[in-house]
Structure formats: structure tokens, C-alpha cells
């Protein structure tokens, strides 16, 4: 069974205090749900390593904005530091996107594409996709969907034609108007 993940990250124990907003947008540039999670307070920072780079993606004051495009097989999380600078874009390749109790979710299809502000593109978790196929967690159609979508997006990124990244800051500003506190602990 694929891992189902939710846009409000309610299961994430690292977040002590959060603010959350979501919005349905229907424009020429994007149609779907956008969520914004403001990490007011976290238990500890989270750093990720890519080759020779170490990047903080979670800390007090950071924000994660996620796009859930309609009828697509990906979701994009834009991660902002406490100074509202983008630290990375993280594209999850998805089998399916939907909503439950008005909260958007995605079924993670293992492959991920990370884009750093420098323009560097990193493909990640190919081994997890291969393992999922060999253990029959996914079928060949799902495997091919993951690779086809990852290759399509990577090509668009290399040609600077993946337009949604250009709207990250604009969409974040729109969502910030709707932020509200969600509980005090592990909301």
C-alpha cells in the first residue's frame, strides 16, 4: 500500500505550534488546492544532505506551501526559511491526489525531484521505486507512471518551462492572509 500523506501534516510530531491555510485556485497558471503550513514552533530543526550540501528545511518560523494540481501526478512543496527565502522546491511524484475531510492528500509514488534555488535538480529515491516494483507494492503501470512523470517534469525544469515554480512567492502571499492557528500541540 502506498503512503498517503496529508497537506496539513497533522501526523507530524516535530511541529509543536502551527498555523495553516488552504485555498482552491482556478487560474490560467494553476488549478487545484494550495496549502500553507507555518511552522511557528518545532521540537528541533531538520537538515537534509544532498551530496556536498546541507540544507535546513524545518525550523521555527519556516513555512511549507504545497500545490495539489488537479489531474496531475505530482505535488510541489515550496519550503521557505524564516526570512521568506525559498530553500528548496520538493516535487513528490504521486499516484493519486484527493481530499478527505476537506484536507488534500497524495499517494506518494516514491520518486522525488528537488530543485534548489541555484537551479540544481536532484532526482531522489529511485531505489525505493525499484524496491516497490520488485516487492509488488506497485504494478508496472504505476512504475511507468512515476518514471514518465519524473522525466516529463525534469525536462520542463531543464528547459525553464515548469512555470508553477515562478508563482511560489505570489501564491504564498495570497495564502498568508488566510493563516490561522491550529491547536497548540500536534494539531
C-alpha positions in Angstrom: 0.0 0.0 0.0 1.3 3.5 -0.9 1.9 6.0 1.8 -0.9 8.6 1.9 0.3 12.0 3.1 -1.9 15.0 4.0 -1.3 18.7 3.2 -1.8 19.8 6.8 0.9 17.4 8.1 -1.3 16.7 11.1 0.7 13.5 11.8 4.0 15.3 12.1 5.1 15.3 15.8 8.0 17.6 15.1 5.6 20.6 14.8 4.7 21.9 18.3 2.7 25.0 17.1 1.5 25.7 13.6 -0.7 28.0 11.5 -2.5 26.6 8.5 -4.4 27.8 5.5 -5.6 26.3 2.3 -7.2 27.7 -0.8 -8.7 26.5 -4.1 -7.3 28.4 -7.0 -8.6 28.2 -10.6 -6.4 30.4 -12.9 -4.7 30.0 -16.2 -1.5 29.2 -14.4 -2.8 26.8 -11.8 -5.9 24.9 -10.9 -6.1 23.0 -7.6 -5.6 23.3 -3.9 -2.7 25.2 -2.3 -1.9 24.7 1.4 0.4 26.8 3.6 1.8 25.4 6.8 3.6 28.0 9.0 5.9 26.2 11.4 5.6 28.5 14.4 7.5 26.2 16.8 9.2 22.9 16.1 10.8 20.4 18.5 14.1 20.6 16.6 15.4 21.7 13.2 15.5 19.3 10.3 18.5 19.3 8.0 18.8 17.3 4.7 22.0 16.5 2.9 22.4 16.4 -0.9 26.0 15.4 -2.0 28.1 18.2 -0.6 25.2 20.4 0.6 23.4 20.5 3.9 20.1 22.5 4.0 17.8 23.3 6.8 14.2 22.7 5.7 12.4 22.8 9.1 12.9 25.3 11.9 10.9 27.8 13.9 9.3 30.4 11.6 9.7 28.3 8.4 6.8 27.8 6.0 5.8 24.9 3.7 3.5 25.7 0.8 2.1 22.8 -1.2 0.4 22.8 -4.5 -2.0 20.0 -5.4 -2.7 20.4 -9.1 -5.9 18.9 -10.4 -5.5 15.9 -12.8 -1.7 15.7 -12.4 0.6 13.1 -10.9 2.7 15.4 -8.8 2.6 17.7 -5.8 5.1 20.6 -5.2 6.2 21.7 -1.7 8.0 25.0 -1.6 10.0 25.4 1.6 10.7 28.9 2.9 13.0 29.8 5.7 12.1 32.3 8.5 13.2 35.2 6.2 10.8 34.1 3.5 13.6 32.9 1.2 13.0 29.7 -0.7 15.3 27.0 0.5 14.1 24.3 -2.0 11.2 23.0 -4.0 10.3 19.4 -3.4 8.2 17.6 -6.1 6.5 14.4 -5.0 5.5 12.1 -7.8 2.0 10.8 -7.0 -0.2 8.0 -7.9 -3.3 9.9 -6.9 -4.3 13.2 -5.3 -7.6 13.8 -3.5 -9.2 15.2 -0.4 -10.5 13.8 2.9 -12.5 15.9 5.3 -11.6 18.8 3.1 -7.8 18.2 3.6 -5.8 17.5 0.4 -3.8 14.3 0.3 -1.5 12.5 -2.1 -0.5 8.9 -2.5 3.3 9.0 -2.7 4.8 7.1 -5.7 8.4 7.2 -4.3 10.2 9.3 -6.9 11.0 12.9 -5.8 12.6 15.8 -7.6 14.3 18.5 -5.6 15.1 21.9 -7.1 17.5 24.2 -5.3 17.4 28.0 -5.7 20.7 27.7 -7.7 18.7 25.7 -10.3 20.3 22.4 -9.4 17.9 19.5 -10.0 18.2 16.3 -7.8 16.3 13.1 -8.5 15.8 11.1 -5.4 14.5 7.7 -4.2 14.9 5.7 -7.4 15.9 2.7 -5.3 12.6 2.9 -3.3 10.6 2.8 -6.6 12.6 -0.2 -7.8 12.1 -2.0 -4.4 8.3 -1.2 -4.6 8.1 -2.8 -8.0 10.1 -5.9 -7.1 8.1 -6.4 -3.9 4.8 -6.0 -5.8 3.8 -2.9 -3.7 3.2 -1.2 -7.1 2.5 -2.6 -10.5 4.2 -1.9 -13.8 1.7 0.8 -14.7 2.4 2.7 -11.5 6.1 2.3 -12.0 5.9 3.6 -15.6 3.7 6.5 -14.4 6.3 7.5 -11.9 9.2 7.5 -14.4 7.2 9.2 -17.1 6.1 12.0 -14.9 9.5 12.4 -13.3 11.1 12.6 -16.8 8.5 15.0 -18.1 8.9 17.4 -15.2 12.7 17.1 -15.3 12.7 18.0 -19.0 10.5 21.0 -18.3 12.7 22.1 -15.5 15.8 21.9 -17.6 14.1 24.0 -20.3 12.8 26.5 -17.7 9.3 25.7 -18.8 7.9 24.4 -15.5 6.0 27.6 -14.8 4.5 26.8 -11.4 7.7 27.5 -9.6 7.6 31.1 -10.7 4.3 31.6 -8.7 5.7 30.4 -5.4 6.0 33.8 -3.7 2.8 35.2 -5.2 0.8 32.2 -4.0 2.4 32.3 -0.6 1.4 36.0 -0.2 -2.2 35.1 -1.1 -2.4 32.3 1.4 -0.8 34.2 4.3 -3.9 36.3 4.5 -5.9 33.2 5.5 -3.5 31.7 8.1 -5.0 30.6 11.4 -3.6 28.8 14.4 -4.4 25.1 14.5 -4.2 23.9 18.1 -1.2 24.2 20.3 0.4 20.7 20.1 0.5 18.3 17.3 -2.6 19.7 15.6 
